[in-house]
Amino acid sequence: GTGCTGEQVLPTPITAFSSGEGEEGSTQERIAHVSAAKYHSCCVTTSGKVLTWGFGRGGRLGHEDFHIHSGQVAVLEPRLVTSGLSKLRVTAVAAAKHHTVCLIGASGDVYTWGSNKGKQLGYAGVDSQPTPRKVAAIKQRIASIAAANKHLCAVTSAGDLLTWGSNSKGQLGYGTTVGSNTTPRIVEALRSGSVDKVSASKN
């Protein structure tokens, strides 16, 4: 995010946040939330905007430009995600190896983008989604989100846990290790209304 392509061994400020210089869509706003994964990083500003940077192959950055989501170039400084989110106020974002998920504050809706090879985006019919798209199958209001390699988790405002995506290692919590689950589903073993937050890891 600093514009540098080499390794940096000391913490380095991302000047695009303070100076407004760099990639189009740079901001002078304060940053409220950050998330990082293997190939990309994301942040949410205090006004609810999402910025991403890094390597965009498969659509994980959420930018429409084909040369970015085809992996031909990397985005070296924070860039505003506009498609699908321009009129929405985002409160949280979670980055995973191949995809990204964000939470809309007012509605509690969830939007995803990136690779869908593990069915982790929450909708069928696409191998990848280059720009944010609403997970229409979620009917509950969501309060917390988490992303891992090929699956996603969300906590509802009622305190239940939803999971979806790859279940090859039983990571969805259904009591099985069968295939993938495209549609977000409640984890019955935790259906108690007492779940507050969730975290996810690869398997």
Secondary structure, 3 states (H helix, E strand, C coil): CCCCCCCCCCCCCCCHHHHCCCCCCCCCCCEEEEEECCCEEEEEECCCCEEEEEECHHHCCCCCCHHHHCCCCEEEEEEECCCCCCCCCEEEEEECCCEEEEEECCCCCEEEEEECCCCCCCCCCCCEEEEEEECCCCCCCEEEEEECCCEEEEEECCCCEEEEEECCCCCCCCCCCCCEEEEEEECHHHCCCCCCCCCCCCC
